[in-house]
């Protein structure tokens, strides 16, 4: 039996929100994402859940995964350094695919060259 997006309690009831939170935190750990100093994965989830704007382009997030409309962005992404795993910020999907590469990967690559 496949249980998807639900956290079951002993009495057979479930909490969808808590199940999604556990799954998201589990995914972050599996991907090797490391919290900022002094923060827990619970804190990181609260930052993610409460984010209303992309920290890169400053446009507001729409309510989940929809289409772009006007001056809003869809899809939150947890931006992190792919070399170290350290969490950086919450950004929209388009900034994650474009700006992350330009801003961070090139800087990370240049930093690695300097260490070499």
C-alpha distances in whole Angstrom, upper triangle without the diagonal:
4,6,10,13,13,14,13,16,17,18,14,16,15,18,17,20,19,16,18,21,19,17,21,22,20,21,25,25,23,26,28,30,32,33,37,39,38,35,31,28,28,32,30,28,30,33,30,29,32,34,36,38,38,40,41,42,42,41,38,35,33,30,28,27,30,33,36,39,42,42,38,36,32,29,30,30,30,34,34,36,35,37,37,33,35,34,37,36,34,35,34,33,36,38,35,36,39,41,39,40,44,44,42,41,45,46,44,45,48,48,46,50,52,50,51
4,6,10,10,12,12,16,17,18,15,16,14,16,14,17,17,13,15,18,16,14,17,19,17,18,21,22,20,22,25,26,29,30,34,36,36,32,29,25,25,29,27,24,27,29,26,25,29,30,32,34,34,36,37,39,38,37,35,31,30,27,24,24,26,29,33,35,38,38,35,32,28,26,26,26,27,30,31,33,31,34,34,30,32,31,34,33,30,31,30,29,32,34,31,32,36,37,35,36,40,40,38,38,41,42,40,42,45,44,43,46,48,47,48
4,7,6,8,9,12,14,16,12,12,10,12,11,14,13,10,12,14,13,12,15,17,15,16,20,20,19,22,24,25,27,28,31,34,33,29,26,23,22,26,25,21,24,26,24,22,26,28,29,32,32,34,35,37,36,35,32,29,27,24,22,22,25,28,31,34,37,37,33,30,27,24,24,24,25,28,29,32,30,33,33,29,30,29,32,30,28,29,29,27,31,33,30,31,35,36,34,36,39,39,37,37,41,41,39,41,44,44,43,46,48,46,47
4,6,9,10,14,17,18,15,14,11,11,9,12,12,8,9,12,12,9,12,15,14,14,17,19,18,20,23,23,25,26,29,32,31,28,25,21,21,24,22,19,21,24,21,19,23,24,26,28,28,30,32,33,33,31,29,25,24,21,18,18,21,24,27,30,33,33,29,27,23,20,21,21,22,25,26,29,28,31,30,27,28,26,29,27,25,26,25,24,27,29,27,28,31,32,31,32,36,36,34,34,38,39,37,38,42,41,40,43,45,44,45
4,7,10,13,17,18,15,13,10,9,6,8,9,5,5,9,9,8,10,13,12,13,16,17,17,19,22,21,23,23,27,29,29,25,22,18,18,20,19,16,18,20,17,16,19,21,23,25,25,27,29,30,30,28,26,22,21,18,15,16,19,23,25,28,31,30,26,24,21,18,18,19,19,23,24,27,27,30,29,25,26,24,26,25,22,23,23,22,25,27,25,26,30,31,29,31,34,34,32,33,36,37,35,37,40,40,39,42,44,43,44
4,6,10,13,14,11,9,6,6,5,8,7,5,7,10,9,9,12,14,14,15,18,19,19,21,24,23,25,25,28,30,29,25,22,19,18,21,20,17,19,21,19,17,21,23,24,27,28,30,32,33,32,31,28,24,23,20,18,19,22,26,28,30,33,33,29,27,24,21,21,22,22,26,27,30,29,32,31,28,28,26,28,27,24,26,26,25,29,30,28,30,33,34,32,34,37,37,35,36,39,40,38,40,43,42,42,45,47,45,47
4,7,10,12,10,8,5,5,6,8,6,4,8,9,8,9,12,13,13,15,18,18,19,21,23,23,24,24,27,29,27,24,20,18,16,20,20,16,18,21,20,18,21,23,25,28,29,31,33,34,33,32,29,26,26,22,20,22,25,29,31,33,36,35,31,29,26,23,22,23,23,26,27,30,30,32,31,27,28,26,28,27,25,27,27,27,31,32,29,31,35,35,33,36,39,38,36,37,40,40,38,41,44,42,42,45,47,45,47
4,7,8,6,6,4,7,9,11,9,8,12,13,12,13,16,17,16,19,21,21,22,25,26,26,27,27,30,32,30,27,23,21,19,23,23,20,21,25,23,21,24,27,29,32,33,34,37,38,37,36,33,30,29,25,24,25,28,32,34,36,39,38,35,33,29,27,26,27,26,30,31,34,33,36,34,31,31,29,32,31,29,31,31,31,35,35,33,35,38,39,37,39,42,41,40,40,44,44,42,44,47,46,45,49,50,48,50
4,5,6,5,6,8,11,13,11,11,14,15,14,16,19,19,18,21,23,23,24,27,28,28,29,28,31,32,30,27,24,22,20,23,24,21,22,26,25,23,25,28,31,34,35,36,39,40,39,38,35,32,31,28,26,28,31,35,37,39,41,41,37,35,32,29,29,29,29,32,33,36,36,38,36,32,33,31,34,33,31,33,33,34,37,38,36,38,41,41,39,42,45,44,42,43,46,46,44,46,49,48,47,51,52,50,52
4,5,7,9,12,15,17,14,14,18,19,17,19,22,22,21,24,26,26,26,30,31,31,31,31,34,35,33,30,26,24,23,26,27,25,26,29,28,26,29,32,34,37,38,40,42,44,43,42,39,36,35,32,30,32,35,39,41,43,45,44,41,39,36,33,32,33,32,36,36,39,38,40,39,35,36,34,37,36,34,37,37,37,41,42,39,41,45,45,43,45,48,47,45,46,49,49,47,49,52,50,50,53,54,52,54
4,6,9,12,15,17,16,16,19,20,19,21,24,24,24,27,29,29,29,32,34,33,34,33,36,37,35,32,29,27,25,28,29,26,27,31,30,27,30,33,35,38,39,41,44,45,44,42,39,36,35,32,30,32,35,39,41,43,45,45,41,39,36,34,33,34,34,38,38,41,41,43,41,38,38,37,39,38,36,38,38,38,42,43,41,43,46,47,45,47,50,49,47,48,52,51,49,52,55,53,53,56,57,55,57
4,7,10,13,16,15,14,17,19,18,19,22,23,22,25,27,27,28,31,32,32,33,33,36,37,36,32,29,27,25,28,29,26,26,30,29,26,29,32,34,37,38,40,42,43,42,41,38,34,33,30,28,30,32,36,39,40,43,43,39,37,34,32,31,32,32,36,37,40,39,42,40,37,37,35,38,37,34,36,36,36,40,41,39,41,44,45,43,45,48,47,46,46,50,50,48,50,53,52,51,55,56,54,56
4,7,10,13,12,12,15,17,16,18,21,22,22,24,26,27,27,30,31,31,32,31,34,36,34,31,27,25,23,26,27,23,24,27,26,23,26,29,30,34,35,37,40,41,39,38,34,31,30,26,25,27,30,33,36,37,40,39,36,34,31,29,29,30,30,34,35,38,38,41,39,36,36,34,36,34,32,34,34,34,37,39,37,39,42,42,41,43,46,45,44,44,48,48,46,49,52,50,50,54,55,53,55
4,6,9,9,8,11,13,13,14,17,18,18,20,23,23,24,26,28,27,29,28,31,33,31,28,24,22,20,23,23,20,20,24,22,20,23,25,27,30,31,33,36,37,35,34,31,28,27,23,22,24,26,30,32,34,37,36,32,31,28,26,25,26,26,30,31,35,34,37,36,32,32,30,32,31,28,30,30,30,34,35,33,35,38,39,37,39,42,41,40,41,44,44,43,45,48,47,46,50,51,50,51
4,6,6,6,9,10,11,13,14,16,17,19,20,22,23,25,26,25,26,25,28,30,28,25,22,19,17,20,20,16,17,20,19,16,19,22,23,27,28,30,32,33,32,31,27,24,23,20,19,21,24,27,30,31,34,33,29,28,25,23,22,23,23,27,29,32,32,35,33,30,30,27,29,27,25,27,27,27,31,32,30,32,35,36,34,37,39,38,37,38,42,42,40,43,45,44,44,48,49,47,49
4,6,5,6,9,10,11,12,14,15,16,18,20,21,23,25,23,25,24,27,29,28,24,21,18,16,19,19,15,16,19,17,14,17,20,21,24,25,27,30,31,29,28,25,22,20,17,16,17,20,24,26,28,30,30,26,25,21,19,19,20,21,25,26,30,30,33,32,28,28,25,27,25,23,24,24,24,28,29,27,29,32,33,31,34,37,36,35,35,39,39,38,40,43,42,42,45,47,46,47
4,5,5,6,9,10,11,12,14,15,17,19,20,21,23,21,23,21,24,26,25,21,18,16,13,16,16,12,12,15,14,11,14,16,18,21,22,24,27,28,26,25,22,19,18,15,14,16,19,23,25,26,29,28,24,22,20,17,16,18,18,22,24,27,28,31,29,26,25,23,24,22,19,21,21,22,26,26,25,27,30,30,29,32,34,33,32,33,37,37,35,38,41,39,40,43,44,43,45
4,5,5,6,9,10,11,12,14,15,17,18,20,21,20,21,20,22,24,23,19,16,14,11,14,15,11,12,15,14,12,15,18,20,23,24,25,28,30,28,27,24,22,21,18,17,19,22,26,28,29,32,30,27,25,22,20,18,19,19,22,23,27,27,30,28,24,24,22,24,22,20,23,23,24,27,28,26,28,31,31,29,32,35,34,32,33,37,37,35,38,40,39,39,42,43,42,44
4,5,5,6,9,10,11,12,14,15,16,18,20,19,21,20,24,26,25,21,18,15,13,16,16,13,14,17,15,14,17,19,22,24,25,26,29,30,29,28,26,22,22,19,17,18,22,25,27,30,32,31,27,25,22,19,18,19,19,22,23,26,26,29,28,24,24,22,25,23,21,23,23,23,27,28,25,27,31,31,29,32,34,34,32,33,36,36,34,37,40,39,38,42,43,42,43
4,5,5,6,9,10,10,12,14,15,16,18,17,19,19,22,24,24,20,17,13,12,15,14,10,13,15,12,11,15,16,18,21,21,23,25,27,26,25,22,19,19,16,13,15,18,22,24,26,29,28,24,21,18,15,14,15,15,19,20,24,24,27,25,22,22,20,22,20,18,19,19,19,23,24,22,24,27,27,26,28,31,30,29,29,33,33,31,34,37,36,36,39,40,39,41
4,5,5,6,8,10,11,12,14,15,17,15,17,16,18,21,20,16,13,10,9,11,11,7,9,12,10,9,13,15,17,20,20,21,24,26,25,24,22,19,19,17,15,17,20,23,25,27,29,28,24,22,19,16,14,15,14,17,19,22,22,25,23,20,19,17,19,18,16,18,19,19,23,23,21,24,27,27,25,27,30,29,27,28,32,32,30,33,35,34,34,38,39,37,39
4,6,5,6,9,10,11,12,14,15,15,16,16,19,21,20,17,13,10,9,13,12,9,12,15,13,13,16,18,21,23,23,24,26,28,28,27,25,22,23,20,18,19,23,26,28,30,33,31,27,25,22,19,17,17,15,19,19,22,22,24,23,19,20,18,21,20,18,21,22,22,25,26,23,25,28,28,26,29,31,30,28,29,33,32,30,33,36,34,34,37,38,37,39
4,6,5,6,9,10,10,12,14,14,16,16,20,22,22,18,15,12,12,15,13,11,14,16,14,13,17,18,21,23,22,24,26,28,27,27,25,21,22,19,17,17,21,24,26,29,31,30,26,23,20,17,16,15,14,18,18,21,20,23,22,18,19,18,20,20,18,20,20,20,23,24,21,23,26,27,24,26,30,29,27,27,31,31,29,31,34,33,33,36,37,36,37
4,5,5,6,9,10,11,13,11,14,14,17,20,20,16,13,10,10,13,10,8,11,13,10,11,14,15,18,19,19,20,22,24,24,23,21,18,19,17,15,15,19,22,24,26,29,27,23,20,18,14,12,11,11,14,15,18,18,21,19,16,16,14,17,16,14,16,17,16,20,20,18,20,23,23,21,23,26,25,23,24,28,28,26,28,31,30,30,33,35,33,35
4,5,5,6,9,10,11,9,11,11,14,17,17,13,10,6,8,10,9,7,11,12,11,12,15,16,19,21,20,21,23,25,25,25,23,21,22,20,18,19,23,25,27,29,31,29,26,23,21,17,15,13,11,14,14,17,17,19,18,14,14,13,16,16,15,17,19,19,22,22,19,21,25,24,22,24,27,26,23,24,28,27,25,28,30,29,29,32,33,32,34
4,5,5,6,9,10,10,12,13,17,19,19,16,13,9,11,14,12,11,15,16,14,15,19,20,23,24,23,24,25,28,28,28,26,23,24,23,20,21,24,27,29,31,34,32,28,25,23,19,17,15,14,16,16,18,17,19,18,15,16,15,18,18,18,20,21,20,24,24,21,23,26,26,23,25,28,27,25,25,29,28,26,28,31,30,29,32,34,32,33
4,5,5,6,9,9,12,13,17,20,20,17,15,11,13,15,13,12,15,16,14,15,19,19,22,22,21,22,23,25,26,26,25,22,23,21,18,18,22,24,26,29,31,30,26,23,20,16,15,13,11,14,13,16,15,17,16,13,15,14,17,17,16,17,18,17,21,21,17,19,22,23,20,22,25,24,22,22,26,26,23,25,29,28,27,30,32,30,32
4,5,5,6,5,8,10,13,16,17,14,12,9,11,13,10,10,14,14,12,14,17,17,20,21,19,19,21,23,24,24,23,21,22,21,19,19,23,25,26,29,31,29,25,22,20,16,14,11,9,11,10,13,12,15,13,10,11,10,13,14,13,15,17,16,20,19,16,18,21,21,18,20,23,22,19,19,23,23,21,23,26,25,24,28,29,27,29
4,5,5,6,8,10,13,16,16,14,11,9,12,14,11,12,16,16,15,17,20,20,23,24,22,22,24,27,27,28,27,24,26,25,22,23,26,29,30,33,34,32,29,26,24,20,17,15,12,14,12,14,13,15,13,10,11,11,15,16,16,19,21,20,23,22,19,21,24,24,20,22,25,24,21,21,25,24,21,24,27,25,24,28,29,27,28
4,5,8,10,13,17,19,20,18,15,12,15,17,15,15,19,19,17,19,22,22,25,26,24,24,25,28,29,29,28,26,27,26,23,23,26,28,30,33,35,33,30,27,24,20,18,16,14,15,14,15,13,15,14,11,13,14,17,18,18,20,21,20,23,23,19,21,24,24,21,22,25,25,22,21,25,25,22,24,27,25,24,28,29,27,28
4,6,9,12,15,18,20,17,16,13,16,17,14,15,18,18,16,19,22,21,24,24,22,22,22,25,26,27,26,24,25,25,22,21,25,27,27,31,33,31,28,24,22,18,16,13,11,12,10,11,9,11,11,8,11,11,14,16,16,17,19,17,20,20,16,17,20,20,17,18,22,21,18,17,21,21,18,20,23,22,21,24,26,25,26
4,6,10,13,15,17,15,14,12,16,16,14,15,18,18,17,19,22,21,25,24,22,22,22,26,27,28,27,25,27,27,24,24,28,29,30,33,35,33,29,26,24,21,18,15,12,12,10,10,9,10,9,6,8,10,13,15,16,18,20,20,22,21,17,19,22,21,18,19,22,21,17,17,21,20,17,19,22,20,19,23,24,22,23
4,7,10,13,14,12,11,9,13,13,10,12,15,14,13,16,19,18,21,21,19,18,19,23,23,25,24,22,25,24,22,22,26,27,28,31,32,30,27,23,22,18,16,12,9,9,7,8,8,10,8,5,6,6,10,12,13,15,18,17,20,19,15,17,20,19,16,17,20,19,16,16,20,19,16,19,21,20,19,23,24,22,24
4,7,9,11,9,9,9,12,12,10,12,15,14,14,17,19,18,22,22,20,19,20,24,24,26,25,24,26,26,24,25,28,30,30,33,34,31,28,25,24,21,18,15,11,11,8,9,10,11,8,5,5,6,10,12,14,17,20,20,23,21,18,20,22,21,17,19,22,20,16,17,21,19,16,19,22,19,19,23,23,22,24
4,6,8,6,6,7,10,9,7,10,12,11,12,15,16,16,20,20,19,17,19,22,22,24,24,22,25,25,23,25,28,30,30,32,33,30,27,25,24,21,17,15,11,11,10,11,13,14,11,8,6,6,9,11,13,16,19,20,23,21,18,21,23,21,18,21,23,20,18,19,22,20,18,22,23,21,21,25,25,24,26
4,6,6,8,9,12,10,8,12,13,12,13,16,17,16,20,20,18,16,18,22,21,24,24,23,26,26,25,26,29,31,30,33,33,30,27,25,25,22,18,16,12,12,10,12,14,15,12,10,7,6,8,10,13,16,20,21,23,21,19,22,23,21,18,21,22,19,17,19,22,19,18,21,22,20,21,24,24,23,26
4,6,9,11,13,11,11,15,16,14,16,19,19,19,23,23,22,19,21,25,24,27,27,26,29,29,28,30,33,35,34,36,36,33,31,29,28,26,22,20,16,16,14,15,17,17,13,13,10,10,11,14,16,20,23,25,27,24,23,26,27,24,22,24,25,22,20,22,24,22,20,23,24,21,22,26,25,23,26
4,7,10,12,9,11,14,14,14,16,19,19,19,23,23,23,21,23,27,26,28,27,27,30,29,28,30,34,36,35,37,37,34,32,30,29,27,23,21,18,18,17,18,20,20,17,16,13,12,14,15,18,21,25,27,29,27,25,28,29,27,24,27,28,25,23,25,28,25,23,27,28,25,26,29,28,27,30
4,7,8,6,7,10,11,10,13,15,15,16,20,21,20,19,21,25,23,26,25,24,26,26,25,27,30,32,32,34,34,31,29,27,26,23,20,18,15,16,15,17,19,20,16,14,12,10,12,13,15,19,22,24,26,24,22,26,27,25,23,25,27,24,22,24,27,25,23,27,28,25,26,30,29,28,31
4,5,5,6,9,10,11,12,14,15,17,20,22,21,20,23,26,25,27,25,24,26,25,24,26,29,32,32,34,35,32,29,27,26,23,19,18,15,16,15,17,19,20,17,14,12,11,14,15,16,19,22,24,27,25,23,26,28,26,24,26,28,26,23,25,28,27,25,28,30,27,28,31,31,29,32
4,5,5,6,9,10,10,12,14,15,19,20,20,19,22,25,24,25,24,22,24,22,21,23,26,29,29,31,33,30,27,25,23,20,17,15,12,14,14,16,18,19,16,13,12,11,14,14,14,18,20,21,24,23,20,24,26,25,22,25,27,25,23,24,27,26,24,27,29,27,27,31,31,30,32
4,5,5,6,9,10,10,12,14,18,20,20,20,23,25,24,25,23,21,23,21,20,22,26,29,29,31,32,30,27,25,23,20,17,16,14,17,17,19,21,23,20,17,15,13,16,15,15,18,21,22,25,24,22,25,28,27,24,27,29,27,25,27,30,29,27,30,33,30,31,35,35,33,36
4,5,5,6,9,10,11,12,16,18,18,17,20,23,21,23,21,20,22,21,20,23,26,28,28,30,31,28,25,23,22,20,16,16,13,15,15,18,20,22,19,16,14,12,14,13,13,17,19,21,24,23,21,25,27,25,23,26,28,25,23,26,29,27,26,29,31,29,30,33,33,32,35
4,5,5,6,9,10,11,14,16,15,15,18,20,19,21,19,18,20,19,18,20,23,26,26,28,29,26,23,21,20,17,13,12,9,12,12,15,17,19,17,13,11,9,11,10,10,14,16,18,21,19,17,21,23,21,19,22,24,22,20,22,25,24,23,26,28,26,27,30,31,30,32
4,5,5,6,8,10,13,15,16,16,19,21,20,20,18,16,18,16,15,18,21,24,24,26,27,25,22,20,18,15,12,12,10,13,14,17,19,21,19,16,14,11,13,12,11,14,16,17,21,20,18,21,24,22,20,24,26,24,22,24,27,27,25,28,31,29,30,33,34,33,35
4,5,5,6,8,12,14,15,15,19,21,19,19,17,16,17,16,16,18,22,24,24,26,27,24,21,20,18,16,13,14,12,15,16,20,22,24,22,19,17,14,15,13,11,15,17,19,22,21,20,23,25,24,22,26,27,25,24,26,29,28,27,30,32,31,32,35,35,35,37
4,6,5,6,10,11,12,12,15,17,15,17,15,14,16,16,15,18,21,23,22,24,25,22,19,17,17,15,11,12,10,12,14,17,20,22,20,17,15,11,11,9,8,11,14,16,19,18,17,20,22,20,19,23,24,22,21,23,26,25,24,28,29,28,29,32,33,32,35
4,6,5,9,10,11,11,14,16,15,15,13,12,14,13,12,14,18,20,20,22,23,20,17,15,14,11,8,8,7,10,13,16,18,21,20,16,15,11,11,9,6,9,11,13,17,16,14,18,20,19,17,21,23,21,20,22,25,24,24,27,29,28,29,32,33,32,35
4,6,8,11,12,14,17,18,16,16,13,11,13,11,11,14,17,19,19,21,22,20,17,15,14,12,9,11,11,14,16,20,22,25,23,20,18,15,15,12,10,12,13,15,18,18,17,20,22,22,20,24,26,24,23,25,29,28,27,30,33,31,32,36,36,36,38
4,6,9,11,12,16,17,15,15,12,11,13,11,12,15,18,20,20,21,21,19,16,15,15,13,11,13,12,15,18,21,24,26,25,22,20,16,16,12,10,12,14,16,19,18,18,22,23,22,21,25,26,24,24,26,29,28,28,31,33,32,33,37,37,37,39
4,6,8,9,12,13,11,11,9,8,11,11,11,14,16,18,17,18,19,16,13,12,12,11,8,10,11,13,16,19,21,24,23,20,18,14,13,10,7,9,10,13,16,15,15,18,20,18,18,22,23,21,21,23,26,25,25,29,30,29,31,34,34,34,37
4,7,9,12,12,9,9,6,6,8,9,11,13,15,16,15,15,16,13,10,10,11,11,9,12,13,15,18,22,24,27,26,23,21,18,16,12,9,10,10,14,15,15,16,19,20,19,19,22,23,22,22,25,27,27,27,30,32,31,33,36,36,37,39
4,6,9,8,5,5,4,6,9,11,12,14,15,16,14,15,14,11,9,8,10,11,9,11,13,14,17,20,22,25,25,22,20,17,15,11,8,8,8,12,13,12,13,16,17,15,16,20,20,18,20,22,24,24,25,28,29,29,31,33,34,35,37
4,5,6,5,6,6,7,11,13,13,14,15,15,13,15,15,11,9,8,10,10,8,9,10,11,14,17,19,22,22,20,18,15,12,9,6,4,5,9,10,8,10,13,13,12,12,16,16,15,16,19,21,21,21,24,26,26,27,30,31,31,34
4,6,5,8,9,10,14,16,16,18,19,19,17,18,18,14,13,12,13,13,10,10,11,10,13,15,18,21,20,18,16,13,10,7,6,5,8,12,12,9,11,14,14,11,12,15,15,13,14,17,19,18,19,22,23,23,25,28,28,29,31
4,6,8,11,12,16,18,18,18,19,19,16,18,17,14,13,11,14,14,12,11,12,10,13,15,18,20,20,19,17,14,11,8,8,6,8,11,10,7,9,12,11,8,9,13,12,10,12,15,16,16,17,20,21,21,24,26,26,27,30
4,6,9,11,14,17,17,18,18,17,14,15,14,11,10,9,12,13,12,13,14,13,16,18,21,23,24,22,21,18,15,12,11,8,8,11,10,7,10,13,11,9,12,14,14,13,15,18,19,19,21,23,24,24,27,29,29,31,33
4,7,9,13,16,16,17,18,17,14,15,14,10,9,9,12,14,12,14,15,15,18,20,23,26,25,24,21,18,15,12,11,9,9,13,12,10,13,16,15,13,15,18,17,16,18,21,22,22,23,26,27,27,29,31,32,33,35
4,7,9,13,14,15,15,14,11,11,10,6,6,6,10,12,11,14,16,16,19,22,24,27,27,25,24,20,18,14,12,9,9,12,11,11,13,16,15,14,16,19,19,18,20,22,24,24,26,28,29,30,32,34,34,36,38
4,7,9,11,13,13,13,11,11,10,7,5,6,8,10,10,13,15,16,20,23,25,28,28,26,24,20,18,15,12,10,9,12,13,13,15,17,17,17,18,21,22,21,22,25,27,27,28,30,32,32,34,36,37,38,40
4,6,7,9,10,11,9,10,11,9,6,5,5,7,7,11,13,15,19,22,24,27,27,24,23,19,18,14,11,9,7,10,12,12,13,16,17,17,17,21,22,21,22,24,26,27,27,30,32,32,33,36,37,37,39
4,6,7,7,8,8,9,10,9,6,6,5,8,9,13,16,18,22,25,26,30,30,27,26,22,21,18,14,12,10,12,13,15,16,18,19,19,20,23,24,24,25,27,29,30,30,33,35,35,36,39,40,41,43
4,7,8,10,11,12,14,13,10,9,8,8,10,14,16,19,22,26,27,31,30,27,26,23,22,19,15,14,12,13,16,17,18,20,22,22,22,25,27,26,27,29,31,32,32,34,37,37,38,41,42,42,44
4,6,9,11,13,15,15,11,9,6,6,8,11,14,17,20,24,24,28,28,25,24,21,21,17,14,13,11,11,14,16,16,17,20,21,21,23,25,25,25,27,30,30,30,32,35,35,36,38,40,40,42
4,7,9,12,15,15,11,9,5,5,8,11,15,17,20,24,24,28,28,25,25,22,22,19,15,13,11,10,12,15,15,16,18,20,20,22,24,24,25,26,29,30,29,31,34,34,35,38,39,40,41
4,7,9,12,13,10,9,6,8,11,14,18,20,23,26,27,30,31,28,28,25,24,21,17,15,12,11,13,16,16,17,19,21,21,23,25,26,27,27,30,31,32,33,36,36,37,40,41,42,43
4,6,10,11,9,8,6,9,13,15,19,21,24,27,27,31,32,29,29,26,25,22,19,16,12,11,12,15,16,16,18,19,21,23,24,25,26,27,29,31,31,33,35,36,37,39,41,42,43
4,7,8,6,6,6,10,13,15,19,20,24,26,27,31,32,29,29,25,24,21,18,15,11,11,10,13,15,15,16,17,19,21,22,23,25,26,28,29,30,32,34,35,36,38,40,41,42
4,6,6,8,9,13,15,18,22,23,27,29,30,34,35,32,31,28,26,23,20,17,14,14,14,16,18,19,19,20,22,24,25,25,27,29,31,32,33,35,36,37,39,41,42,44,45
4,6,9,11,15,17,20,23,24,27,30,31,35,35,33,32,29,27,23,20,17,15,16,15,16,19,20,20,20,23,25,25,25,27,29,31,32,33,35,36,37,39,41,42,44,45
4,7,10,14,15,18,21,21,25,27,29,32,33,31,29,26,23,20,17,15,12,14,13,14,17,18,18,18,20,23,22,22,25,27,28,29,30,32,34,35,37,38,39,41,43
4,7,10,12,15,18,19,22,25,27,30,30,28,27,23,21,18,15,12,10,12,11,13,15,17,17,17,19,21,22,22,23,25,27,28,29,31,33,33,35,37,38,40,41
4,7,9,11,14,15,19,22,23,27,27,25,24,21,19,15,12,9,6,8,8,10,12,13,14,14,16,18,19,19,21,22,25,25,26,28,30,31,32,34,36,37,38
4,7,10,13,15,18,22,22,26,27,24,23,20,19,16,12,10,6,7,8,11,11,13,14,15,16,19,20,20,21,23,25,26,26,29,31,31,32,35,36,37,39
4,7,10,12,16,19,19,23,24,21,20,17,17,14,10,8,6,5,9,10,10,12,14,15,15,18,20,20,20,21,24,25,25,27,29,29,30,33,34,35,36
4,7,9,13,16,17,21,21,18,17,14,13,10,7,6,5,6,10,10,9,12,14,14,13,17,19,18,18,19,22,23,22,25,27,27,28,31,32,32,34
4,6,9,13,14,17,17,14,14,11,11,8,6,5,6,6,9,9,7,10,12,12,11,14,16,15,15,16,19,20,19,21,24,24,25,27,29,29,31
4,6,10,11,15,14,11,10,7,8,6,5,7,9,9,12,11,8,12,14,13,11,14,16,15,14,15,19,18,17,20,23,22,22,26,27,26,28
4,7,9,12,12,10,9,6,6,5,6,7,9,10,12,9,7,10,12,10,8,11,13,12,10,12,15,15,14,17,19,18,19,22,23,23,25
4,6,9,8,6,5,4,5,7,9,10,13,13,15,13,10,12,14,12,9,11,14,12,9,10,14,13,11,14,17,16,16,20,21,20,22
4,5,6,5,5,7,7,10,12,13,16,16,17,14,12,13,14,13,9,10,13,11,8,8,11,11,8,11,14,12,12,16,17,16,18
4,6,5,8,9,11,13,15,15,17,16,17,16,12,13,15,14,10,11,14,13,9,8,12,12,9,11,14,13,12,16,17,17,18
4,6,8,11,12,15,18,18,21,20,21,19,16,16,18,17,13,13,15,14,11,9,12,12,8,9,12,11,10,13,15,13,15
4,6,9,11,14,17,18,21,21,22,20,17,18,20,18,15,15,17,16,12,12,14,13,10,12,14,12,11,15,16,14,16
4,6,9,12,14,16,19,18,20,18,15,17,19,18,14,15,18,16,13,13,16,15,12,14,17,15,15,18,19,18,20
4,6,10,12,15,18,18,20,18,15,17,19,17,14,16,18,15,12,13,16,15,12,15,17,15,15,19,20,18,21
4,6,9,11,15,16,18,15,13,16,17,16,12,15,17,15,12,14,17,16,14,17,19,17,18,22,22,21,24
4,7,9,13,15,16,13,11,15,15,13,10,13,15,12,10,13,15,14,13,16,18,16,18,21,21,21,24
4,6,10,12,14,11,10,14,15,12,11,14,15,13,12,15,17,16,16,19,21,20,21,24,25,25,27
4,7,10,12,10,9,13,14,13,11,15,16,14,14,16,19,19,18,22,23,23,24,27,28,28,30
4,7,8,6,6,10,11,10,9,13,14,13,13,15,18,18,18,21,23,23,24,27,28,28,30
4,6,5,6,9,10,10,10,13,15,14,15,17,19,20,20,23,25,25,26,29,30,31,33
4,6,5,6,9,10,10,12,14,15,15,16,19,20,20,22,24,25,26,28,30,31,32
4,5,5,6,8,9,11,12,13,15,15,17,19,20,21,23,25,26,28,29,30,32
4,5,5,5,6,9,10,10,11,13,15,16,17,19,21,22,23,25,26,28,29
4,6,6,5,8,10,10,10,11,14,15,15,17,19,20,21,23,25,26,27
4,6,6,7,9,11,11,11,13,15,16,17,19,21,21,23,25,26,27
4,6,6,7,9,10,10,12,14,15,16,18,20,21,22,24,26,27
4,5,5,6,8,9,11,12,13,15,16,18,19,21,22,24,25
4,6,5,5,7,9,10,11,13,15,15,17,19,20,21,23
4,6,6,5,7,9,10,10,13,14,15,17,19,20,21
4,6,6,6,8,10,11,12,14,16,17,18,20,21
4,6,6,7,9,11,11,12,15,16,17,19,21
4,6,5,6,8,10,10,12,14,15,16,18
4,5,5,6,8,10,10,12,14,15,16
4,5,5,6,9,10,11,12,14,15
4,5,5,6,9,10,11,12,14
4,5,5,6,9,10,11,12
4,5,5,6,9,10,11
4,5,5,6,9,10
4,5,5,6,9
4,5,5,6
4,5,5
4,5
4
